[in-house]
């Protein structure tokens, strides 16, 4: 049983009820419960989270963390790795 199956069991929810709330087929939900959540998309995860009474972030962290995308760091957050380059750029003599 997958983490999603554990959530349904702990909340005493039936697949049929979740299917009606989300519009996802019972056979697909059975696959998510018993086999694998590899095919789960973000859109489906959000719908399932609401159906089981969880926030989308909480649900994705629990069921399939790889769905959560971390944005790349901002340039201001890169740290000291870009400072030597700036110093070199500033110290170059300007050719006019």
C-alpha positions in Angstrom: 0.0 0.0 0.0 1.3 3.5 -0.9 1.3 6.6 1.3 -1.9 7.7 -0.4 -3.5 4.4 0.6 -2.4 5.0 4.2 -4.0 8.4 4.1 -7.3 7.1 2.8 -7.3 4.3 5.4 -6.4 6.7 8.3 -9.2 9.1 7.3 -11.6 6.2 6.7 -12.4 7.3 3.1 -13.6 5.0 0.4 -12.2 5.1 -3.1 -15.7 5.6 -4.5 -16.2 8.8 -2.5 -12.8 10.2 -3.5 -13.6 9.3 -7.2 -16.9 11.3 -7.0 -15.1 14.3 -5.4 -12.2 14.4 -7.9 -13.6 13.0 -11.1 -10.7 10.5 -11.2 -11.7 6.9 -12.1 -11.9 4.3 -9.4 -9.5 2.0 -11.3 -6.9 4.8 -11.4 -7.4 5.5 -7.7 -6.9 1.8 -6.9 -3.6 1.9 -8.8 -2.5 5.0 -6.7 -3.6 3.2 -3.5 -2.1 -0.2 -4.1 0.7 0.0 -6.6 2.5 3.3 -7.3 2.0 7.1 -7.3 4.5 7.6 -10.1 1.9 8.7 -12.6 0.4 11.2 -10.2 0.4 14.8 -11.6 0.3 18.1 -9.6 -3.2 18.8 -10.8 -4.4 15.4 -9.6 -2.5 15.8 -6.3 -4.2 19.1 -5.6 -7.6 17.6 -6.3 -6.9 14.6 -4.1 -5.5 16.8 -1.3 -8.8 18.7 -1.2 -10.8 15.5 -1.3 -9.0 14.1 1.7 -9.0 17.4 3.6 -5.3 18.3 3.4 -3.4 21.2 2.0 -1.8 20.5 -1.4 1.7 21.1 -0.1 1.2 18.8 2.9 -0.3 16.1 0.6 2.5 16.3 -1.9 5.2 16.2 0.8 3.5 13.1 2.2 2.6 11.2 -1.0 5.0 12.3 -3.7 7.6 14.9 -2.8 9.1 15.0 -6.3 6.0 17.0 -7.4 7.1 20.0 -5.4 9.3 22.1 -7.6 12.0 24.3 -5.9 12.7 27.5 -7.9 16.3 28.3 -8.6 18.0 30.6 -6.2 17.9 34.3 -6.8 21.2 35.9 -7.9 21.3 37.7 -4.5 21.2 34.3 -2.8 24.1 32.7 -4.7 26.6 33.7 -2.0 30.3 34.3 -2.4 30.8 32.2 -5.6 30.0 35.1 -7.8 32.0 37.8 -5.9 35.5 37.0 -7.3 34.1 37.4 -10.8 32.7 40.8 -10.0 35.9 41.9 -8.5 37.8 40.8 -11.6 35.3 42.5 -13.9 35.7 45.8 -11.9 39.5 45.6 -11.9 39.8 45.2 -15.6 41.2 48.3 -17.3 38.7 49.9 -19.6 39.9 50.1 -23.2 38.7 53.3 -24.7 
